Amino acid sequence: MNLDQEMEKLAQLVALRAHRKMGLSPNLQLVGRESAPEPRSEPRHEPRPEDLTNWTSVGEVDFSPRARKVHEIMHIANAHNWQIAVRHFLMTKGVGYLSDLSDPQLDDLLDRMHGYVDAAETGASLPDCLPAS
């Protein structure tokens, strides 16, 4: 390979990497093809920051006590990767969503999630679980 060929190959690799970072698919062509590739259609438009949703126009955040409890449950579950605990609780109650729980059931789940956090932090176990190791 001579220097010109190496530079051309390097330029192609840089262009390919730039296209990949911009979210564009690579422009592939058959090796050994005699004619130049046909021009591609309009490239896929990736949203720019100015195209993103204006979050000031999104509806108000629900600050009701029930919404705060749901948020706290999901925050604990996501922080500790305990989504399965929430799913298990929903299955035992025969509902599909947190919004389907009654207020006492929601309080029970929140208390359980706090109990899981306490048990994890102290190395203890909840009364209805096996001892922590």
C-alpha positions as CSV (number, residue, x, y, z in Angstrom):
1,M,0.0,0.0,0.0
2,N,1.3,3.4,-0.8
3,L,0.9,6.5,1.3
4,D,-2.1,7.8,-0.8
5,Q,-4.0,4.6,-0.3
6,E,-3.3,4.5,3.4
7,M,-4.5,8.1,3.8
8,E,-7.7,7.3,1.8
9,K,-8.3,4.3,4.1
10,L,-7.8,6.4,7.2
11,A,-10.1,9.1,5.8
12,Q,-12.8,6.5,5.2
13,L,-12.4,5.1,8.8
14,V,-12.7,8.7,10.2
15,A,-15.8,9.3,8.1
16,L,-17.4,6.0,9.2
17,R,-16.7,6.8,12.9
18,A,-18.2,10.3,12.5
19,H,-21.3,8.9,10.8
20,R,-21.7,6.4,13.6
21,K,-21.4,9.1,16.3
22,M,-24.0,11.2,14.5
23,G,-26.4,8.2,14.3
24,L,-26.2,7.8,10.6
25,S,-25.9,4.4,9.0
26,P,-22.8,3.7,7.1
27,N,-22.7,4.1,3.3
28,L,-21.7,0.6,2.2
29,Q,-20.8,-0.4,-1.3
30,L,-19.8,-3.7,-3.0
31,V,-16.0,-4.2,-3.1
32,G,-14.6,-4.0,-6.6
33,R,-17.5,-2.1,-7.9
34,E,-16.6,-0.2,-11.0
35,S,-19.1,2.7,-10.8
36,A,-19.5,5.2,-8.1
37,P,-22.3,4.5,-5.6
38,E,-25.7,6.1,-6.2
39,P,-26.4,9.1,-4.0
40,R,-28.3,8.2,-0.9
41,S,-31.6,9.5,0.1
42,E,-32.0,12.2,2.7
43,P,-30.0,11.2,5.8
44,R,-32.0,10.3,8.9
45,H,-32.5,13.5,11.0
46,E,-31.4,13.1,14.6
47,P,-33.0,15.4,17.0
48,R,-30.9,18.4,18.0
49,P,-31.2,19.9,21.4
50,E,-33.3,22.7,20.0
51,D,-35.7,20.0,18.6
52,L,-36.3,18.3,22.0
53,T,-39.5,18.7,24.0
54,N,-39.9,22.0,25.7
55,W,-40.2,20.7,29.3
56,T,-41.7,24.0,30.5
57,S,-44.8,23.1,28.5
58,V,-45.3,19.7,30.1
59,G,-48.0,19.3,32.6
60,E,-47.6,20.0,36.3
61,V,-46.0,17.4,38.5
62,D,-48.4,15.7,40.9
63,F,-47.5,16.5,44.5
64,S,-50.3,14.6,46.1
65,P,-49.5,12.4,49.0
66,R,-50.3,9.3,46.9
67,A,-48.0,10.4,44.1
68,R,-45.2,11.1,46.6
69,K,-45.5,7.6,48.0
70,V,-45.4,6.0,44.5
71,H,-42.4,8.2,43.6
72,E,-40.6,7.1,46.8
73,I,-41.3,3.4,46.2
74,M,-40.0,3.7,42.7
75,H,-36.9,5.6,43.8
76,I,-36.0,3.0,46.4
77,A,-36.7,0.2,43.9
78,N,-34.5,1.8,41.2
79,A,-31.7,2.8,43.6
80,H,-31.3,-0.7,44.8
81,N,-32.4,-2.7,41.7
82,W,-35.4,-4.1,43.7
83,Q,-38.0,-3.7,41.0
84,I,-38.7,-7.4,41.4
85,A,-39.9,-6.7,45.0
86,V,-42.5,-4.2,43.7
87,R,-43.5,-6.6,40.9
88,H,-43.9,-9.4,43.5
89,F,-46.0,-7.2,45.7
90,L,-48.3,-6.3,42.8
91,M,-48.7,-10.0,41.9
92,T,-49.6,-10.9,45.5
93,K,-52.3,-8.2,45.4
94,G,-53.6,-9.2,42.0
95,V,-53.0,-5.9,40.3
96,G,-50.9,-4.8,37.4
97,Y,-49.8,-1.3,38.3
98,L,-49.0,0.7,41.4
99,S,-51.9,3.0,40.5
100,D,-54.2,0.0,41.0
101,L,-53.2,-0.4,44.7
102,S,-55.5,0.9,47.4
103,D,-54.1,3.5,49.8
104,P,-53.5,1.0,52.6
105,Q,-51.8,-1.4,50.2
106,L,-49.6,1.5,48.9
107,D,-48.7,2.3,52.5
108,D,-47.9,-1.3,53.2
109,L,-45.6,-1.5,50.1
110,L,-43.8,1.8,51.1
111,D,-43.3,0.4,54.6
112,R,-41.8,-2.8,53.2
113,M,-39.5,-0.9,50.9
114,H,-38.2,1.1,53.9
115,G,-37.8,-2.2,55.8
116,Y,-35.7,-3.6,52.9
117,V,-33.5,-0.5,52.9
118,D,-33.1,-0.8,56.7
119,A,-32.3,-4.5,56.5
120,A,-29.7,-3.9,53.7
121,E,-28.0,-1.0,55.6
122,T,-27.8,-2.9,58.9
123,G,-27.3,-6.4,57.6
124,A,-30.4,-7.5,59.4
125,S,-33.5,-9.3,58.0
126,L,-37.2,-8.6,58.0
127,P,-39.2,-10.8,60.4
128,D,-40.7,-12.8,57.5
129,C,-37.4,-13.4,55.7
130,L,-34.4,-15.7,56.2
131,P,-31.6,-14.2,58.3
132,A,-29.2,-12.0,56.4
133,S,-25.8,-13.5,55.8
